[in-house]
């Protein structure tokens, strides 16, 4: 019976070499999977951020299109001395005579405040304003009556009010019951309706609306409108907008401010993407960490596969062949992670957009740039290990395996 001979110093016995190789083969797929996972997380984060941003913008713009981009508002500007100007009482009627104007409605700010009951301190206004209103305001601002009924020619002359959606919540009223009333300007006003949200005109949401005649009679309102809402022919919005100031106040057109509410929402949709820079940065960090993981995996792979490198070199493989092999493996590993990341990011975007009722939008830059960025990271991460593997001499690789 022969006894196993000890391996020379610096050399491993065949059985030890086989055990080491077997352990490397078992752990290598796990390391590769973790490296690809890092790449996938980074790409998924970047795709999801860009996709959710694009989807939310598409949803907001679709809502704006539904509400109409032809709404214009006319408000008092500033006088030369710095105070607030006034719109003439006749301003809505004069604006209504402009060609291509479809609808003109108005509100007027009163000095009154609204409370749930007279026991509430007058200082606790809760951000609620009391405004006189014309009778077709909901149609002009594209909202509807969510509860009860809006004002009509009869109730507009009585102490009757309609609540904006936010005002109703602050007053603790979510249903209209017979006899429901609130304390307005030192007297009771009956509540007949609650409006739904007015996306383009949020000032309506926090308002208590009463008729112009009632405001003059019960709240000492002077009749001057503080906001005029104008719906213009969609094909002539710019033309109408240019005429509004001079028409609303011919004597002092410079004291009139004209705006387009939808433009503010469109600007908000555009600037919202600026906030995504932070999340894109986090995705880039995750992608960089994944690239470091790929580099680490390839370095260890080179060390574990020295015998394979030595054997291939001994059989005629050139340095270029070895370099291409390891570089290709790194790129393939990163590409797999990038592809998985795009799929995960697109799936997250689709799920969230569906919950919000938006159209799912994944920009080309996201699903096209994600894999490209992953491949680039993989190429950079695998370059040094590939060069190191190519520099190994066959006899040295076989001797140190």
Residue pairs with C-beta under 8 A, 6 or more apart in sequence:
4 13
6 13
7 13
7 16
10 400
11 399
12 20
12 401
17 307
17 401
20 304
21 304
21 307
24 304
24 305
28 297
28 300
28 301
28 304
31 296
31 297
31 300
32 297
32 333
34 293
34 297
35 290
35 293
35 294
35 296
35 297
35 333
35 337
36 290
36 294
36 333
36 334
36 336
36 337
36 340
37 290
37 337
38 286
38 287
38 289
38 290
38 291
38 292
38 293
38 294
38 337
39 287
39 290
39 291
39 293
39 294
39 333
39 334
39 337
39 338
39 341
39 374
39 377
39 378
40 290
40 337
40 338
40 340
40 341
40 344
41 286
41 290
41 341
42 283
42 284
42 285
42 286
42 287
42 288
42 289
42 290
42 341
42 374
43 283
43 287
43 337
43 338
43 340
43 341
43 342
43 345
43 370
43 371
43 373
43 374
44 283
44 340
44 341
44 342
44 344
44 345
44 348
45 279
45 282
45 283
45 286
45 341
45 345
46 280
46 283
46 284
46 287
46 341
46 345
46 366
46 369
46 370
46 373
47 341
47 342
47 344
47 345
47 346
47 349
47 362
47 366
47 367
47 370
48 344
48 345
48 348
48 349
49 276
49 279
49 280
49 283
50 276
50 280
50 362
50 363
50 365
50 366
51 345
51 346
51 348
51 349
51 353
51 360
51 361
51 362
51 363
51 366
52 348
52 349
52 352
52 353
53 272
53 273
53 276
54 361
54 362
54 363
54 366
55 349
55 352
55 353
55 356
55 358
55 359
55 360
55 361
56 269
56 272
56 356
56 358
57 269
57 270
57 272
57 273
57 361
58 358
58 359
58 361
59 353
59 356
59 357
59 358
59 359
60 265
60 268
60 269
61 266
61 269
62 358
62 359
63 199
64 200
64 262
64 265
64 266
66 142
67 142
67 199
67 200
67 262
68 142
68 200
68 231
68 234
68 262
69 234
69 237
69 260
69 262
70 102
70 231
70 232
70 233
70 234
70 237
71 140
71 141
71 142
71 200
71 201
71 229
71 230
71 231
71 260
71 261
71 262
72 229
72 230
72 231
72 232
72 237
72 240
72 241
72 244
72 258
72 259
72 260
73 201
73 227
73 228
73 229
73 230
73 258
73 259
73 260
73 261
74 87
74 91
74 95
74 227
74 228
74 230
74 244
74 245
74 248
74 256
74 257
74 258
75 87
75 226
75 227
75 228
75 256
75 257
75 259
76 84
76 85
76 86
76 87
76 226
76 255
76 256
76 257
77 85
77 254
77 255
77 256
77 257
78 84
78 85
78 255
79 85
79 255
85 249
85 252
85 255
85 256
86 224
87 224
87 225
87 226
87 228
87 248
87 249
87 256
88 94
88 224
88 248
88 249
89 223
89 224
89 225
91 106
91 225
91 228
91 248
91 249
92 104
92 105
92 106
92 134
92 225
92 228
93 104
94 247
94 248
94 250
95 101
95 104
95 228
95 230
95 244
95 247
95 248
96 104
97 247
98 240
98 243
98 244
98 247
99 236
100 232
100 233
100 235
100 236
100 239
100 240
101 230
101 231
101 232
101 233
101 240
102 231
102 232
102 233
103 136
103 139
103 140
103 229
103 230
103 231
104 140
104 228
104 229
104 230
104 231
105 133
105 134
105 136
105 137
105 139
105 140
105 141
105 228
105 229
106 133
106 134
106 225
106 227
106 228
106 229
107 131
107 132
107 133
107 134
107 137
107 204
107 207
107 209
107 225
107 226
107 227
107 229
108 131
108 132
108 133
108 212
108 215
108 221
108 223
108 224
108 225
108 226
108 227
109 129
109 130
109 131
109 226
109 227
110 130
110 131
110 132
110 185
110 210
110 215
110 219
110 220
110 221
111 219
111 220
112 130
112 184
112 185
112 186
112 219
113 122
113 125
113 128
113 130
113 184
113 185
114 128
114 130
114 161
114 167
114 171
114 182
114 183
114 184
114 189
114 208
115 122
115 124
115 171
115 182
115 183
115 184
116 171
116 172
116 173
116 182
116 183
117 182
117 183
118 183
120 183
126 170
126 171
127 170
127 206
128 167
128 170
128 171
128 206
128 207
128 208
129 203
129 206
129 207
129 208
130 184
130 185
130 207
130 208
130 210
130 219
131 207
131 208
131 209
131 210
131 226
132 209
132 210
132 211
132 212
132 214
132 215
132 216
132 219
132 221
132 223
133 151
133 162
133 209
133 210
133 211
133 212
134 212
135 150
135 151
135 152
135 153
135 156
135 211
137 204
137 209
137 229
138 144
138 145
138 150
138 195
140 229
140 231
141 198
141 200
141 201
141 204
141 229
142 198
142 199
142 200
143 195
143 196
143 197
143 198
143 201
143 204
144 195
144 196
145 162
145 193
145 194
145 195
145 196
146 165
146 194
146 195
146 196
147 168
147 174
147 175
147 176
147 193
147 194
148 162
148 176
148 191
148 192
148 193
148 194
149 192
149 193
150 162
150 192
150 193
150 195
151 160
151 162
151 192
151 193
151 209
151 210
151 211
155 192
155 211
156 210
156 211
156 212
156 213
156 214
157 211
157 213
157 214
157 217
158 190
158 211
158 214
159 184
159 187
159 188
159 189
159 190
159 210
159 214
159 218
160 189
160 190
160 191
160 192
160 210
160 211
160 214
161 182
161 184
161 189
161 190
161 191
161 192
161 208
161 209
161 210
162 191
162 192
162 193
162 194
162 195
162 208
162 209
162 210
163 171
163 173
163 191
163 193
163 194
163 195
163 207
163 208
163 209
164 194
164 195
164 198
164 204
164 205
164 206
164 207
164 208
164 209
165 194
165 195
165 196
165 197
165 198
165 205
166 202
166 205
166 206
167 205
167 206
167 207
167 208
168 174
168 194
170 206
171 182
173 180
173 182
173 191
173 194
174 194
176 191
176 192
176 193
176 194
179 190
180 190
180 191
181 188
181 189
181 190
181 191
182 188
182 189
182 191
182 208
183 189
184 208
184 210
184 219
185 218
185 219
187 218
189 208
189 210
189 218
195 204
195 205
195 209
197 205
198 204
198 205
199 265
200 261
200 262
200 265
201 229
201 261
203 227
210 218
210 219
212 221
212 223
215 221
216 222
216 223
228 248
230 240
230 244
232 239
232 240
232 241
233 240
237 260
241 258
241 260
244 256
244 258
245 253
245 254
245 256
245 257
245 258
246 253
248 256
249 255
249 256
287 373
287 374
287 377
288 377
290 334
290 337
290 374
290 377
291 334
291 377
291 378
291 380
291 381
292 381
294 330
294 333
294 334
294 377
294 378
294 381
294 382
295 330
295 381
295 382
295 384
295 385
297 333
298 326
298 329
298 330
298 381
298 382
298 385
298 386
299 384
299 385
299 388
301 326
301 329
301 385
302 309
302 326
302 385
302 388
302 389
305 389
306 392
306 397
306 398
306 400
306 401
307 397
307 398
307 401
309 322
309 389
309 392
309 397
310 392
310 394
310 395
310 396
310 397
310 398
310 399
310 401
311 394
311 398
312 321
312 322
313 322
313 392
313 393
313 394
313 397
314 394
314 398
319 390
319 391
320 390
322 386
322 389
322 390
322 392
323 386
323 387
323 389
323 390
324 386
325 386
325 389
326 382
326 385
326 386
326 389
326 390
327 379
327 382
327 383
327 386
329 382
330 378
330 379
330 381
330 382
330 383
330 385
330 386
331 375
331 378
331 379
331 382
332 378
333 378
333 382
334 374
334 375
334 377
334 378
334 379
334 381
334 382
335 371
335 374
335 375
335 378
337 374
337 378
338 370
338 371
338 372
338 373
338 374
338 375
339 371
339 374
341 370
341 374
342 366
342 367
342 370
342 371
345 362
345 366
345 370
346 362
346 367
349 360
349 361
349 362
350 360
353 359
353 360
353 361
354 360
